[in-house]
Amino acid sequence: MGEYHATRAGLPILRWRLGQDERIFDYNYGESFVLGDARVSLHPAGHVLGSAQVRIEIDGQTWVASGDYKRQPDPTCAPFEVVPCDVFITEATFGLPVYRWPETSEVAREIVEWREECAARGESAVLFCYALGKAQRVLAEMMAHTDRPVWLHGAIAAGVQVYRECGIPLLETKLVSDEQRGADFAGELVIAPPSAAGSAWMRRFKRVQTGFASGWMRIRGNRRRRNHDRGFVVSDHADWPDLLRTIRETGARRVIATHGNTDALVRALNEAGIDTGTFSTQFGEDD
């Protein structure tokens, strides 16, 4: 890309992911700027630290592209802001009625209890989750239930450090790589990226249970297909009720669904009298 336009809150993440040499323009949430003939502003999406919806005003119309968003409280990022608009482009990663999220604070308690169950059996508890947003959210939510440190894979630790430098309070962590080979991690919780599953890195743990933190874990069959012992439902996307609620609250006369399970959402909105269509995009599975 020749240049990037981003939120000031997300600038450290962009620098981490892209390097220091990229041309980046950063803005406070709600601060407007001009691109071509359009006036643009960025508004909190509640997805991860610095994530934003894009409001575009041109020729008397206002469009909002949601990007990835969620409505659940998250101590690691600014909460979602409803932005009134004429046209709302919404993600639909979990656009099916079956996807309804439990309270994340309760899921964090379940993760702590899982570690204790593993400890009683002399096992390590290795929790797989994404390195940007998900791992940090789990660490922040666990603070209400424990003060025991969590061990991290190096790929997780890098993102955790970025959040700490941004002033986000997180549970104390340690690096697995700092321990000597042969160290016993029985009774410990270890957070690792999904790519570590089945890798040589997992040989560090003598007896182990694995879990996965993801919205996809709402469907038990997904846990079995991934071959994990436990599934914890934690998602950084809106669930079905929050997709419908958000669309209503924007007041949009037209909705365009993209990125995920769009068919059920389009059908429900059209039945409710909202003009709804789709954009086709290529995307990888995330949560």
N, C-alpha and C positions, 0 to 999 in steps of 0.2 A: 504494500500500500504506500502511496506517496505521503499520506498524512493521516492522523487519527484525531477524532474529536471525542472527548471522554469526560467523565465526572472527575472532579478533583479528588474525591474520596477513592476513586478507582485507579488513580495514577500510579501508586506504588505497585499494584498488581500488573498493570501494563508494562511498567519498567522491568519487573521481574520476568514476565513472559516474553517480552519483545526485545529487551536490551535497552541500553541508554542512548543509542544513536537515532532511534526513530523520532520522527517529527510528530509531536503530540500537542494538541491544544486542549487545555483542561478548563472546566467550568464548574461553578457551584450549581447544586440542584436548583432548577427554576430560572437560572440565568440564561437569557436569550442571546442568540447570535445569528448572523445572516450567512446562508449558504445559497449562492445563486440568487433566485428570486424568492426564496423561502426564508421565513423566520423560524428558527429551530430552538428548542430548549430540551433539557434532559431532566427527568423526574424519577424519583426512587421506584425501583421495581421490586425490592425486597427479596431478590434472588440470592445474591452474594454481595460482599463488600464492594461498593461502587457501582453496582449494576443499575441500569437506567432504562426507562421507557423513553422513546423519542417522540416529542410533539412537533409537528410540522404544520405551519400556518402559511397558506398561499391561496391567492385568488378568492379570498373570503371563506375558505373552508379550512377546517382543522382536522388533521389526521393524527392518530397516535399509534405507533408501533410498540407493542408491549415488550418485545423480547421475552426472555424467560422471566417469570415472576411467580411470587407466592404471596398469600395473605396471612399465613401463620406468623405469630411473633418470632423474631430471631434476634438474639442479643448481639449478633456479630455484624449486623448491617441495618441501614435505615429502612423503616417500614414502607410498604407499598403505598403510593399516593394515587388516588383516583383522579384522573385527568379528564374532564369533560371534553367530548369531541364529536364530530360528525361521523367519522369513520374510525373504527377501532380494529387494528390488526392484532389478533390474539393468538398466542401459542395454544396448543392443545395436546401437549405431551401426554397428559393423563385425562384425555377427553372422553372418558367412559364412566357411567354411573357407579361402577364398582369401586372406583378410586376415591376413597374418603379417608382422610388422615386422622390418626389419634393425636393427642397432645404430645408434643415432642419432649416436654419435661418428663412425662410418664415413660416414654420410650428410653430416655436417658437413665432413668431409675432401673429399667429392665436390663440395660446393658451392664450397669454396676452389679446387679444381682447375678447376672450371667457370669461375670468374672468370679464372683464368690463361689458359685456352683463349680466352676472349673477348678478353682483353688482347692476345694474339698476333694477333688479327684486327682490332684497333682498335675493338672493340665494348664497350658497357656491358652488364653482366649485371644485369637487374632481376628480383628474386625476389619473387613475390607470396606473402603468407601473412597469417594473421589477426593483428590488432593486440594481442590479449590472450592471452598465453601462448606462442603459436607463435613470434612474432618474438623474444621474449626468450629462449626456449629455444635457438633457432638461434644467437643472439649468444653465449650462454653456452657452447654446445658448440664453437663455432668458435675459442674462445680456446686450445684445445689444438693448433690447427693454423696459426694466424696471429696476428700482432699489427697487421696493417693495419686502419685504420679502415673502417667500413661507413657508407654514406650512407643516410639515412632520409627517407621521406615524412613530412610533419608528423603525419599520423594515427598512424603507427607511433611517432614520437618521444615522443608524450604518454605512452603506456603504458610505454615504455622508461624514461622519467624516474621514473614511479611505482615501478617495480622497483628502480631505482638508489637511490631514497630509502629503500627497505626493506632496503637493504644487500646486494642480490643482485649479485655480480660479473658484469659483462657486457663484451663487447668495446667498444673505443672507437668512438663514432659521431659523425657530422656530419649537419647538416641540408642537404638539397638546396636548400631555399629560401634558405639563406644565401649561395649562390653567385650571381653575376651571370648574367643571361640570356646564353646563348651559351657558357657554360662547357662545357668538354669533359670528359665523364665516361667516356671510353674507358678500359677496363681497370679500372673501379671496379665494386664490388658495391653495388647499391641495393636496399633492402627497402621494399616498398610494400604497401598493402592490396589485396585483389582488386578493389575498386571503382575503383582507379586504372587498371586495364587498359582501353585504348581511350579514355582521357580526354585532354583537352588537356594535362594535366600530362606525359604521355609524350612530348610534342614536344620536351622539353628534351634528349632523348637522340638524337643524330644516327644512330648505328648501334647496334642493340640486339638482344640475345637476351633472351627472357623464360623464367622458370621458375616453378614452383608447388610449394610445400612443403605436402604434405597426405597423409593416409592414403589418399585417393581415388586418388593417383598410383600405387598398387599395381597398378591396372588401366590398361594403356597406352591403351586407348580413351578413358579420361577425359581424359588429357593432350591427345589429338588433338581431342576435342570442345571443350576450353577454348582450343585453338589456341596452346599454349605449346611452346617449343622443348625444354624439359627438365622432367622431373617428378622431385621428390625426396620419398621416402616418409618423412615425419615426421608422426606422429599423437599427439595428446594423449588418445586413447581406447585402451582395451584391444583387442588383436587377438583372433582366435578362440581360440588356445590359452590366453591369459590370462583370457578370459571363463570358459572351462570350469574352469580352475584356481582362480579366485577363488570361483566358486560352490561348488566342492567344499570349499575351505578354510573357508568360513563355517559349514559344517555345517547349513545351512538345510534344513528338511524340505519347505518350499514355496518356489518361486521364481516371481517375476512379472517377465517381460521387457517392456521398453518402449523407445521412442525408437530406432527404426532397423529393422534386419533381424531381426525376431523369429522368423520361421517356422522357419528352420533350427535356431536355438538351442533353441526349444521342442521340436522333434522330437528333437534329440540328447539333451536332458535327460530327456524322457519315456522314451526308449528306455533310458536309464541308470537308470530307476526313480525319478526325482525328479519330484514333482508340480509341474508348470510350466504357467503360463498367461500371459496378456498384459494389459497396460493399453494402451489406445489414446491417443496424444498427438499434438498438432500440433507439428511441429518443422521448423526450417529446416536445410539442409545445413550441417554444420560438420565439423571433423576434429580 
